[in-house]
């Protein structure tokens, strides 16, 4: 299925995934099923189970484009000298989809020549060496899609509420982690909100 010009985003839900702990209301409901949202020029989603990279790349293929650039984030088998068995991802579903949609729309706006964008993240367990996130971008020429993909993964890590737990081999305890980019962005926003307002400009007495 390709993209089409649609007046509103269209979501596809696939049931069968288990509820994630610590989620209530809409977030819990979103966690129980895969969600793929299609809009004009983009697909974003959260999926349980293996990511179908080939199918997602085919979503961005377009006759007007001469380049498709991709990023696949995969689970590596080590961290800080410890052997990693798997990662487990948890997302605040509704906000994650909203932020990915905003990101996809922004990427298409910012990079001239970008035609289509796919951003899909896996939630739940992701064993070594499987894919946790797939980003694909098509553009008329390669430079735009290459730059767009790099920007997209950086912004995803900084703005989309997704957390991961590293599960290690042996007796080492599993560790929940927040993306450092996400933490830095929160601090930047908090700092901006708490900064004192600039003094009011004095009126020109001669005016």
mmCIF file of the C-alpha atoms, coordinates in Angstrom:
data_MODEL
# 
_entry.id   MODEL 
# 
loop_
_atom_site.group_PDB 
_atom_site.id 
_atom_site.type_symbol 
_atom_site.label_atom_id 
_atom_site.label_alt_id 
_atom_site.label_comp_id 
_atom_site.label_asym_id 
_atom_site.label_entity_id 
_atom_site.label_seq_id 
_atom_site.pdbx_PDB_ins_code 
_atom_site.Cartn_x 
_atom_site.Cartn_y 
_atom_site.Cartn_z 
_atom_site.occupancy 
_atom_site.B_iso_or_equiv 
_atom_site.pdbx_formal_charge 
_atom_site.auth_seq_id 
_atom_site.auth_comp_id 
_atom_site.auth_asym_id 
_atom_site.auth_atom_id 
_atom_site.pdbx_PDB_model_num 
ATOM 1   C CA . UNK A 1 1   ? 0.000  0.000   0.000  1.00 0.00 ? 1   UNK A CA 1 
ATOM 2   C CA . UNK A 1 2   ? 1.367  3.374   -0.927 1.00 0.00 ? 2   UNK A CA 1 
ATOM 3   C CA . UNK A 1 3   ? 0.722  6.853   0.349  1.00 0.00 ? 3   UNK A CA 1 
ATOM 4   C CA . UNK A 1 4   ? -2.134 8.915   -0.878 1.00 0.00 ? 4   UNK A CA 1 
ATOM 5   C CA . UNK A 1 5   ? -3.348 12.422  -0.223 1.00 0.00 ? 5   UNK A CA 1 
ATOM 6   C CA . UNK A 1 6   ? -5.770 11.915  2.631  1.00 0.00 ? 6   UNK A CA 1 
ATOM 7   C CA . UNK A 1 7   ? -7.601 14.678  4.473  1.00 0.00 ? 7   UNK A CA 1 
ATOM 8   C CA . UNK A 1 8   ? -7.005 12.995  7.824  1.00 0.00 ? 8   UNK A CA 1 
ATOM 9   C CA . UNK A 1 9   ? -4.514 10.432  9.177  1.00 0.00 ? 9   UNK A CA 1 
ATOM 10  C CA . UNK A 1 10  ? -5.687 6.820   9.069  1.00 0.00 ? 10  UNK A CA 1 
ATOM 11  C CA . UNK A 1 11  ? -4.793 4.339   11.791 1.00 0.00 ? 11  UNK A CA 1 
ATOM 12  C CA . UNK A 1 12  ? -4.531 0.587   11.556 1.00 0.00 ? 12  UNK A CA 1 
ATOM 13  C CA . UNK A 1 13  ? -4.623 -1.432  14.761 1.00 0.00 ? 13  UNK A CA 1 
ATOM 14  C CA . UNK A 1 14  ? -3.508 -4.994  15.240 1.00 0.00 ? 14  UNK A CA 1 
ATOM 15  C CA . UNK A 1 15  ? -4.454 -6.768  18.455 1.00 0.00 ? 15  UNK A CA 1 
ATOM 16  C CA . UNK A 1 16  ? -2.798 -9.546  20.382 1.00 0.00 ? 16  UNK A CA 1 
ATOM 17  C CA . UNK A 1 17  ? 0.022  -7.816  22.268 1.00 0.00 ? 17  UNK A CA 1 
ATOM 18  C CA . UNK A 1 18  ? 0.107  -7.897  26.046 1.00 0.00 ? 18  UNK A CA 1 
ATOM 19  C CA . UNK A 1 19  ? -0.508 -4.933  28.343 1.00 0.00 ? 19  UNK A CA 1 
ATOM 20  C CA . UNK A 1 20  ? 2.585  -3.063  29.474 1.00 0.00 ? 20  UNK A CA 1 
ATOM 21  C CA . UNK A 1 21  ? 3.023  -2.391  33.215 1.00 0.00 ? 21  UNK A CA 1 
ATOM 22  C CA . UNK A 1 22  ? 2.605  1.083   34.630 1.00 0.00 ? 22  UNK A CA 1 
ATOM 23  C CA . UNK A 1 23  ? 0.240  2.384   31.931 1.00 0.00 ? 23  UNK A CA 1 
ATOM 24  C CA . UNK A 1 24  ? -3.291 3.577   32.567 1.00 0.00 ? 24  UNK A CA 1 
ATOM 25  C CA . UNK A 1 25  ? -6.234 4.629   30.436 1.00 0.00 ? 25  UNK A CA 1 
ATOM 26  C CA . UNK A 1 26  ? -5.503 5.439   26.828 1.00 0.00 ? 26  UNK A CA 1 
ATOM 27  C CA . UNK A 1 27  ? -1.823 4.640   27.207 1.00 0.00 ? 27  UNK A CA 1 
ATOM 28  C CA . UNK A 1 28  ? -2.618 1.107   28.333 1.00 0.00 ? 28  UNK A CA 1 
ATOM 29  C CA . UNK A 1 29  ? -5.076 0.609   25.505 1.00 0.00 ? 29  UNK A CA 1 
ATOM 30  C CA . UNK A 1 30  ? -2.518 1.787   22.971 1.00 0.00 ? 30  UNK A CA 1 
ATOM 31  C CA . UNK A 1 31  ? 0.034  -0.621  24.406 1.00 0.00 ? 31  UNK A CA 1 
ATOM 32  C CA . UNK A 1 32  ? -2.235 -3.646  23.807 1.00 0.00 ? 32  UNK A CA 1 
ATOM 33  C CA . UNK A 1 33  ? -2.057 -3.454  20.025 1.00 0.00 ? 33  UNK A CA 1 
ATOM 34  C CA . UNK A 1 34  ? 0.156  -2.408  17.160 1.00 0.00 ? 34  UNK A CA 1 
ATOM 35  C CA . UNK A 1 35  ? -0.667 1.035   15.802 1.00 0.00 ? 35  UNK A CA 1 
ATOM 36  C CA . UNK A 1 36  ? 0.271  2.247   12.315 1.00 0.00 ? 36  UNK A CA 1 
ATOM 37  C CA . UNK A 1 37  ? -0.890 5.707   11.296 1.00 0.00 ? 37  UNK A CA 1 
ATOM 38  C CA . UNK A 1 38  ? -0.838 6.744   7.666  1.00 0.00 ? 38  UNK A CA 1 
ATOM 39  C CA . UNK A 1 39  ? -1.042 10.372  6.629  1.00 0.00 ? 39  UNK A CA 1 
ATOM 40  C CA . UNK A 1 40  ? -0.069 12.422  3.616  1.00 0.00 ? 40  UNK A CA 1 
ATOM 41  C CA . UNK A 1 41  ? 3.516  11.394  2.902  1.00 0.00 ? 41  UNK A CA 1 
ATOM 42  C CA . UNK A 1 42  ? 4.199  9.501   6.102  1.00 0.00 ? 42  UNK A CA 1 
ATOM 43  C CA . UNK A 1 43  ? 3.681  6.339   8.139  1.00 0.00 ? 43  UNK A CA 1 
ATOM 44  C CA . UNK A 1 44  ? 4.380  6.269   11.883 1.00 0.00 ? 44  UNK A CA 1 
ATOM 45  C CA . UNK A 1 45  ? 3.784  3.480   14.328 1.00 0.00 ? 45  UNK A CA 1 
ATOM 46  C CA . UNK A 1 46  ? 4.460  1.342   17.365 1.00 0.00 ? 46  UNK A CA 1 
ATOM 47  C CA . UNK A 1 47  ? 4.646  -2.416  16.805 1.00 0.00 ? 47  UNK A CA 1 
ATOM 48  C CA . UNK A 1 48  ? 5.067  -5.503  18.949 1.00 0.00 ? 48  UNK A CA 1 
ATOM 49  C CA . UNK A 1 49  ? 7.264  -8.210  17.509 1.00 0.00 ? 49  UNK A CA 1 
ATOM 50  C CA . UNK A 1 50  ? 9.754  -8.110  14.644 1.00 0.00 ? 50  UNK A CA 1 
ATOM 51  C CA . UNK A 1 51  ? 9.895  -5.006  12.460 1.00 0.00 ? 51  UNK A CA 1 
ATOM 52  C CA . UNK A 1 52  ? 9.301  -5.737  8.763  1.00 0.00 ? 52  UNK A CA 1 
ATOM 53  C CA . UNK A 1 53  ? 12.034 -3.496  7.350  1.00 0.00 ? 53  UNK A CA 1 
ATOM 54  C CA . UNK A 1 54  ? 11.457 -4.438  3.707  1.00 0.00 ? 54  UNK A CA 1 
ATOM 55  C CA . UNK A 1 55  ? 7.754  -3.619  3.905  1.00 0.00 ? 55  UNK A CA 1 
ATOM 56  C CA . UNK A 1 56  ? 8.467  -0.267  5.536  1.00 0.00 ? 56  UNK A CA 1 
ATOM 57  C CA . UNK A 1 57  ? 11.077 0.661   2.949  1.00 0.00 ? 57  UNK A CA 1 
ATOM 58  C CA . UNK A 1 58  ? 8.564  -0.168  0.225  1.00 0.00 ? 58  UNK A CA 1 
ATOM 59  C CA . UNK A 1 59  ? 6.197  2.388   1.801  1.00 0.00 ? 59  UNK A CA 1 
ATOM 60  C CA . UNK A 1 60  ? 8.513  5.262   0.874  1.00 0.00 ? 60  UNK A CA 1 
ATOM 61  C CA . UNK A 1 61  ? 9.370  4.106   -2.646 1.00 0.00 ? 61  UNK A CA 1 
ATOM 62  C CA . UNK A 1 62  ? 8.216  6.695   -5.174 1.00 0.00 ? 62  UNK A CA 1 
ATOM 63  C CA . UNK A 1 63  ? 8.697  7.127   -8.918 1.00 0.00 ? 63  UNK A CA 1 
ATOM 64  C CA . UNK A 1 64  ? 9.712  10.766  -8.458 1.00 0.00 ? 64  UNK A CA 1 
ATOM 65  C CA . UNK A 1 65  ? 12.554 9.872   -6.072 1.00 0.00 ? 65  UNK A CA 1 
ATOM 66  C CA . UNK A 1 66  ? 16.081 8.717   -6.835 1.00 0.00 ? 66  UNK A CA 1 
ATOM 67  C CA . UNK A 1 67  ? 17.108 7.929   -3.257 1.00 0.00 ? 67  UNK A CA 1 
ATOM 68  C CA . UNK A 1 68  ? 15.877 6.017   -0.221 1.00 0.00 ? 68  UNK A CA 1 
ATOM 69  C CA . UNK A 1 69  ? 17.885 6.339   2.983  1.00 0.00 ? 69  UNK A CA 1 
ATOM 70  C CA . UNK A 1 70  ? 17.264 4.183   6.037  1.00 0.00 ? 70  UNK A CA 1 
ATOM 71  C CA . UNK A 1 71  ? 18.286 3.867   9.665  1.00 0.00 ? 71  UNK A CA 1 
ATOM 72  C CA . UNK A 1 72  ? 17.835 0.633   11.599 1.00 0.00 ? 72  UNK A CA 1 
ATOM 73  C CA . UNK A 1 73  ? 18.453 0.659   15.329 1.00 0.00 ? 73  UNK A CA 1 
ATOM 74  C CA . UNK A 1 74  ? 19.331 -2.842  16.544 1.00 0.00 ? 74  UNK A CA 1 
ATOM 75  C CA . UNK A 1 75  ? 19.996 -4.494  19.898 1.00 0.00 ? 75  UNK A CA 1 
ATOM 76  C CA . UNK A 1 76  ? 23.717 -4.982  20.461 1.00 0.00 ? 76  UNK A CA 1 
ATOM 77  C CA . UNK A 1 77  ? 25.049 -7.691  22.753 1.00 0.00 ? 77  UNK A CA 1 
ATOM 78  C CA . UNK A 1 78  ? 27.100 -5.541  25.139 1.00 0.00 ? 78  UNK A CA 1 
ATOM 79  C CA . UNK A 1 79  ? 27.078 -2.414  27.274 1.00 0.00 ? 79  UNK A CA 1 
ATOM 80  C CA . UNK A 1 80  ? 29.818 -1.148  29.616 1.00 0.00 ? 80  UNK A CA 1 
ATOM 81  C CA . UNK A 1 81  ? 31.479 -4.555  29.735 1.00 0.00 ? 81  UNK A CA 1 
ATOM 82  C CA . UNK A 1 82  ? 28.225 -6.431  30.458 1.00 0.00 ? 82  UNK A CA 1 
ATOM 83  C CA . UNK A 1 83  ? 26.649 -8.937  28.098 1.00 0.00 ? 83  UNK A CA 1 
ATOM 84  C CA . UNK A 1 84  ? 23.209 -7.790  26.944 1.00 0.00 ? 84  UNK A CA 1 
ATOM 85  C CA . UNK A 1 85  ? 20.600 -10.491 26.306 1.00 0.00 ? 85  UNK A CA 1 
ATOM 86  C CA . UNK A 1 86  ? 17.767 -8.230  25.136 1.00 0.00 ? 86  UNK A CA 1 
ATOM 87  C CA . UNK A 1 87  ? 16.200 -4.812  25.393 1.00 0.00 ? 87  UNK A CA 1 
ATOM 88  C CA . UNK A 1 88  ? 12.624 -4.148  26.437 1.00 0.00 ? 88  UNK A CA 1 
ATOM 89  C CA . UNK A 1 89  ? 10.925 -0.948  25.288 1.00 0.00 ? 89  UNK A CA 1 
ATOM 90  C CA . UNK A 1 90  ? 7.957  0.829   26.829 1.00 0.00 ? 90  UNK A CA 1 
ATOM 91  C CA . UNK A 1 91  ? 6.220  3.839   25.314 1.00 0.00 ? 91  UNK A CA 1 
ATOM 92  C CA . UNK A 1 92  ? 3.505  6.252   26.311 1.00 0.00 ? 92  UNK A CA 1 
ATOM 93  C CA . UNK A 1 93  ? 1.497  5.261   23.254 1.00 0.00 ? 93  UNK A CA 1 
ATOM 94  C CA . UNK A 1 94  ? -0.756 8.209   22.373 1.00 0.00 ? 94  UNK A CA 1 
ATOM 95  C CA . UNK A 1 95  ? 1.957  10.806  22.950 1.00 0.00 ? 95  UNK A CA 1 
ATOM 96  C CA . UNK A 1 96  ? 4.579  8.722   21.147 1.00 0.00 ? 96  UNK A CA 1 
ATOM 97  C CA . UNK A 1 97  ? 2.389  8.501   18.039 1.00 0.00 ? 97  UNK A CA 1 
ATOM 98  C CA . UNK A 1 98  ? 1.630  12.222  18.236 1.00 0.00 ? 98  UNK A CA 1 
ATOM 99  C CA . UNK A 1 99  ? 5.321  13.134  18.508 1.00 0.00 ? 99  UNK A CA 1 
ATOM 100 C CA . UNK A 1 100 ? 6.319  10.792  15.682 1.00 0.00 ? 100 UNK A CA 1 
ATOM 101 C CA . UNK A 1 101 ? 3.624  12.304  13.480 1.00 0.00 ? 101 UNK A CA 1 
ATOM 102 C CA . UNK A 1 102 ? 4.868  15.816  14.248 1.00 0.00 ? 102 UNK A CA 1 
ATOM 103 C CA . UNK A 1 103 ? 8.416  14.708  13.498 1.00 0.00 ? 103 UNK A CA 1 
ATOM 104 C CA . UNK A 1 104 ? 7.512  13.115  10.159 1.00 0.00 ? 104 UNK A CA 1 
ATOM 105 C CA . UNK A 1 105 ? 5.606  16.213  9.062  1.00 0.00 ? 105 UNK A CA 1 
ATOM 106 C CA . UNK A 1 106 ? 8.485  18.444  10.162 1.00 0.00 ? 106 UNK A CA 1 
ATOM 107 C CA . UNK A 1 107 ? 11.067 16.353  8.283  1.00 0.00 ? 107 UNK A CA 1 
ATOM 108 C CA . UNK A 1 108 ? 9.066  16.684  5.067  1.00 0.00 ? 108 UNK A CA 1 
ATOM 109 C CA . UNK A 1 109 ? 8.807  20.439  5.606  1.00 0.00 ? 109 UNK A CA 1 
ATOM 110 C CA . UNK A 1 110 ? 12.443 21.054  6.534  1.00 0.00 ? 110 UNK A CA 1 
ATOM 111 C CA . UNK A 1 111 ? 14.233 19.055  3.845  1.00 0.00 ? 111 UNK A CA 1 
ATOM 112 C CA . UNK A 1 112 ? 13.673 20.115  0.273  1.00 0.00 ? 112 UNK A CA 1 
ATOM 113 C CA . UNK A 1 113 ? 13.007 17.164  -2.009 1.00 0.00 ? 113 UNK A CA 1 
ATOM 114 C CA . UNK A 1 114 ? 11.922 14.721  0.724  1.00 0.00 ? 114 UNK A CA 1 
ATOM 115 C CA . UNK A 1 115 ? 8.830  12.892  -0.473 1.00 0.00 ? 115 UNK A CA 1 
ATOM 116 C CA . UNK A 1 116 ? 7.899  10.219  2.076  1.00 0.00 ? 116 UNK A CA 1 
ATOM 117 C CA . UNK A 1 117 ? 8.864  9.364   5.664  1.00 0.00 ? 117 UNK A CA 1 
ATOM 118 C CA . UNK A 1 118 ? 8.426  6.210   7.754  1.00 0.00 ? 118 UNK A CA 1 
ATOM 119 C CA . UNK A 1 119 ? 9.100  6.099   11.507 1.00 0.00 ? 119 UNK A CA 1 
ATOM 120 C CA . UNK A 1 120 ? 8.254  2.846   13.300 1.00 0.00 ? 120 UNK A CA 1 
ATOM 121 C CA . UNK A 1 121 ? 9.453  1.792   16.761 1.00 0.00 ? 121 UNK A CA 1 
ATOM 122 C CA . UNK A 1 122 ? 9.160  -1.601  18.378 1.00 0.00 ? 122 UNK A CA 1 
ATOM 123 C CA . UNK A 1 123 ? 7.802  -1.932  21.917 1.00 0.00 ? 123 UNK A CA 1 
ATOM 124 C CA . UNK A 1 124 ? 8.144  -4.890  24.242 1.00 0.00 ? 124 UNK A CA 1 
ATOM 125 C CA . UNK A 1 125 ? 11.098 -7.278  24.117 1.00 0.00 ? 125 UNK A CA 1 
ATOM 126 C CA . UNK A 1 126 ? 13.720 -6.865  21.390 1.00 0.00 ? 126 UNK A CA 1 
ATOM 127 C CA . UNK A 1 127 ? 16.400 -9.602  21.517 1.00 0.00 ? 127 UNK A CA 1 
ATOM 128 C CA . UNK A 1 128 ? 19.914 -9.349  20.113 1.00 0.00 ? 128 UNK A CA 1 
ATOM 129 C CA . UNK A 1 129 ? 20.341 -8.495  17.180 1.00 0.00 ? 129 UNK A CA 1 
ATOM 130 C CA . UNK A 1 130 ? 16.786 -7.579  16.138 1.00 0.00 ? 130 UNK A CA 1 
ATOM 131 C CA . UNK A 1 131 ? 15.563 -4.166  14.980 1.00 0.00 ? 131 UNK A CA 1 
ATOM 132 C CA . UNK A 1 132 ? 13.998 -1.773  17.477 1.00 0.00 ? 132 UNK A CA 1 
ATOM 133 C CA . UNK A 1 133 ? 13.464 1.249   15.234 1.00 0.00 ? 133 UNK A CA 1 
ATOM 134 C CA . UNK A 1 134 ? 13.173 1.732   11.481 1.00 0.00 ? 134 UNK A CA 1 
ATOM 135 C CA . UNK A 1 135 ? 13.344 5.102   9.742  1.00 0.00 ? 135 UNK A CA 1 
ATOM 136 C CA . UNK A 1 136 ? 13.074 5.368   5.973  1.00 0.00 ? 136 UNK A CA 1 
ATOM 137 C CA . UNK A 1 137 ? 13.052 8.536   3.873  1.00 0.00 ? 137 UNK A CA 1 
ATOM 138 C CA . UNK A 1 138 ? 12.743 8.971   0.114  1.00 0.00 ? 138 UNK A CA 1 
ATOM 139 C CA . UNK A 1 139 ? 13.862 12.063  -1.758 1.00 0.00 ? 139 UNK A CA 1 
ATOM 140 C CA . UNK A 1 140 ? 14.621 13.267  -5.240 1.00 0.00 ? 140 UNK A CA 1 
ATOM 141 C CA . UNK A 1 141 ? 18.370 13.272  -4.519 1.00 0.00 ? 141 UNK A CA 1 
ATOM 142 C CA . UNK A 1 142 ? 20.423 11.387  -1.937 1.00 0.00 ? 142 UNK A CA 1 
ATOM 143 C CA . UNK A 1 143 ? 21.740 14.291  0.138  1.00 0.00 ? 143 UNK A CA 1 
ATOM 144 C CA . UNK A 1 144 ? 18.316 15.346  1.388  1.00 0.00 ? 144 UNK A CA 1 
ATOM 145 C CA . UNK A 1 145 ? 17.283 11.858  2.521  1.00 0.00 ? 145 UNK A CA 1 
ATOM 146 C CA . UNK A 1 146 ? 20.647 11.159  4.175  1.00 0.00 ? 146 UNK A CA 1 
ATOM 147 C CA . UNK A 1 147 ? 20.485 14.369  6.199  1.00 0.00 ? 147 UNK A CA 1 
ATOM 148 C CA . UNK A 1 148 ? 16.800 13.832  6.961  1.00 0.00 ? 148 UNK A CA 1 
ATOM 149 C CA . UNK A 1 149 ? 17.365 10.343  8.384  1.00 0.00 ? 149 UNK A CA 1 
ATOM 150 C CA . UNK A 1 150 ? 20.164 11.557  10.673 1.00 0.00 ? 150 UNK A CA 1 
ATOM 151 C CA . UNK A 1 151 ? 18.018 14.422  11.937 1.00 0.00 ? 151 UNK A CA 1 
ATOM 152 C CA . UNK A 1 152 ? 15.018 12.154  12.362 1.00 0.00 ? 152 UNK A CA 1 
ATOM 153 C CA . UNK A 1 153 ? 16.701 9.627   14.679 1.00 0.00 ? 153 UNK A CA 1 
ATOM 154 C CA . UNK A 1 154 ? 18.260 12.419  16.775 1.00 0.00 ? 154 UNK A CA 1 
ATOM 155 C CA . UNK A 1 155 ? 14.907 14.159  17.179 1.00 0.00 ? 155 UNK A CA 1 
ATOM 156 C CA . UNK A 1 156 ? 13.085 10.889  17.860 1.00 0.00 ? 156 UNK A CA 1 
ATOM 157 C CA . UNK A 1 157 ? 15.420 10.155  20.751 1.00 0.00 ? 157 UNK A CA 1 
ATOM 158 C CA . UNK A 1 158 ? 14.991 13.699  22.074 1.00 0.00 ? 158 UNK A CA 1 
ATOM 159 C CA . UNK A 1 159 ? 11.220 14.089  21.795 1.00 0.00 ? 159 UNK A CA 1 
ATOM 160 C CA . UNK A 1 160 ? 9.382  10.743  21.712 1.00 0.00 ? 160 UNK A CA 1 
ATOM 161 C CA . UNK A 1 161 ? 8.502  9.222   25.121 1.00 0.00 ? 161 UNK A CA 1 
ATOM 162 C CA . UNK A 1 162 ? 10.062 5.770   24.795 1.00 0.00 ? 162 UNK A CA 1 
ATOM 163 C CA . UNK A 1 163 ? 12.100 4.063   27.512 1.00 0.00 ? 163 UNK A CA 1 
ATOM 164 C CA . UNK A 1 164 ? 14.217 0.935   27.406 1.00 0.00 ? 164 UNK A CA 1 
ATOM 165 C CA . UNK A 1 165 ? 15.252 -1.741  29.878 1.00 0.00 ? 165 UNK A CA 1 
ATOM 166 C CA . UNK A 1 166 ? 18.554 -3.511  29.338 1.00 0.00 ? 166 UNK A CA 1 
ATOM 167 C CA . UNK A 1 167 ? 18.478 -7.182  30.350 1.00 0.00 ? 167 UNK A CA 1 
ATOM 168 C CA . UNK A 1 168 ? 21.925 -8.622  31.071 1.00 0.00 ? 168 UNK A CA 1 
ATOM 169 C CA . UNK A 1 169 ? 23.348 -12.112 31.153 1.00 0.00 ? 169 UNK A CA 1 
ATOM 170 C CA . UNK A 1 170 ? 24.099 -13.578 34.576 1.00 0.00 ? 170 UNK A CA 1 
ATOM 171 C CA . UNK A 1 171 ? 23.278 -11.890 37.886 1.00 0.00 ? 171 UNK A CA 1 
ATOM 172 C CA . UNK A 1 172 ? 23.545 -8.263  36.795 1.00 0.00 ? 172 UNK A CA 1 
ATOM 173 C CA . UNK A 1 173 ? 20.220 -6.500  37.475 1.00 0.00 ? 173 UNK A CA 1 
ATOM 174 C CA . UNK A 1 174 ? 18.206 -5.195  34.526 1.00 0.00 ? 174 UNK A CA 1 
ATOM 175 C CA . UNK A 1 175 ? 18.295 -1.404  34.150 1.00 0.00 ? 175 UNK A CA 1 
ATOM 176 C CA . UNK A 1 176 ? 15.631 1.002   32.882 1.00 0.00 ? 176 UNK A CA 1 
ATOM 177 C CA . UNK A 1 177 ? 17.091 3.854   30.876 1.00 0.00 ? 177 UNK A CA 1 
ATOM 178 C CA . UNK A 1 178 ? 15.852 7.131   29.457 1.00 0.00 ? 178 UNK A CA 1 
ATOM 179 C CA . UNK A 1 179 ? 17.453 8.385   26.272 1.00 0.00 ? 179 UNK A CA 1 
ATOM 180 C CA . UNK A 1 180 ? 20.035 11.023  27.290 1.00 0.00 ? 180 UNK A CA 1 
ATOM 181 C CA . UNK A 1 181 ? 18.780 13.186  24.411 1.00 0.00 ? 181 UNK A CA 1 
ATOM 182 C CA . UNK A 1 182 ? 15.254 13.049  25.877 1.00 0.00 ? 182 UNK A CA 1 
ATOM 183 C CA . UNK A 1 183 ? 16.545 13.993  29.316 1.00 0.00 ? 183 UNK A CA 1 
ATOM 184 C CA . UNK A 1 184 ? 18.556 16.916  27.945 1.00 0.00 ? 184 UNK A CA 1 
ATOM 185 C CA . UNK A 1 185 ? 15.566 18.222  25.994 1.00 0.00 ? 185 UNK A CA 1 
ATOM 186 C CA . UNK A 1 186 ? 13.384 18.078  29.121 1.00 0.00 ? 186 UNK A CA 1 
ATOM 187 C CA . UNK A 1 187 ? 15.990 20.032  31.049 1.00 0.00 ? 187 UNK A CA 1 
ATOM 188 C CA . UNK A 1 188 ? 16.229 22.599  28.255 1.00 0.00 ? 188 UNK A CA 1 
ATOM 189 C CA . UNK A 1 189 ? 12.448 23.054  28.262 1.00 0.00 ? 189 UNK A CA 1 
ATOM 190 C CA . UNK A 1 190 ? 12.299 23.239  32.073 1.00 0.00 ? 190 UNK A CA 1 
ATOM 191 C CA . UNK A 1 191 ? 15.113 25.774  32.097 1.00 0.00 ? 191 UNK A CA 1 
ATOM 192 C CA . UNK A 1 192 ? 13.386 27.932  29.510 1.00 0.00 ? 192 UNK A CA 1 
ATOM 193 C CA . UNK A 1 193 ? 10.111 27.834  31.424 1.00 0.00 ? 193 UNK A CA 1 
ATOM 194 C CA . UNK A 1 194 ? 11.748 28.741  34.753 1.00 0.00 ? 194 UNK A CA 1 
ATOM 195 C CA . UNK A 1 195 ? 13.959 31.510  33.362 1.00 0.00 ? 195 UNK A CA 1 
ATOM 196 C CA . UNK A 1 196 ? 12.985 34.991  34.572 1.00 0.00 ? 196 UNK A CA 1 
ATOM 197 C CA . UNK A 1 197 ? 11.062 37.104  32.107 1.00 0.00 ? 197 UNK A CA 1 
ATOM 198 C CA . UNK A 1 198 ? 13.069 39.877  30.467 1.00 0.00 ? 198 UNK A CA 1 
ATOM 199 C CA . UNK A 1 199 ? 12.419 43.337  31.922 1.00 0.00 ? 199 UNK A CA 1 
ATOM 200 C CA . UNK A 1 200 ? 9.720  45.343  30.233 1.00 0.00 ? 200 UNK A CA 1 
ATOM 201 C CA . UNK A 1 201 ? 11.059 47.805  27.732 1.00 0.00 ? 201 UNK A CA 1 
ATOM 202 C CA . UNK A 1 202 ? 10.997 51.386  28.986 1.00 0.00 ? 202 UNK A CA 1 
ATOM 203 C CA . UNK A 1 203 ? 8.835  53.745  27.022 1.00 0.00 ? 203 UNK A CA 1 
ATOM 204 C CA . UNK A 1 204 ? 10.635 56.462  25.133 1.00 0.00 ? 204 UNK A CA 1 
ATOM 205 C CA . UNK A 1 205 ? 9.690  59.685  26.896 1.00 0.00 ? 205 UNK A CA 1 
ATOM 206 C CA . UNK A 1 206 ? 10.174 61.618  23.671 1.00 0.00 ? 206 UNK A CA 1 
ATOM 207 C CA . UNK A 1 207 ? 7.735  59.431  21.751 1.00 0.00 ? 207 UNK A CA 1 
# 
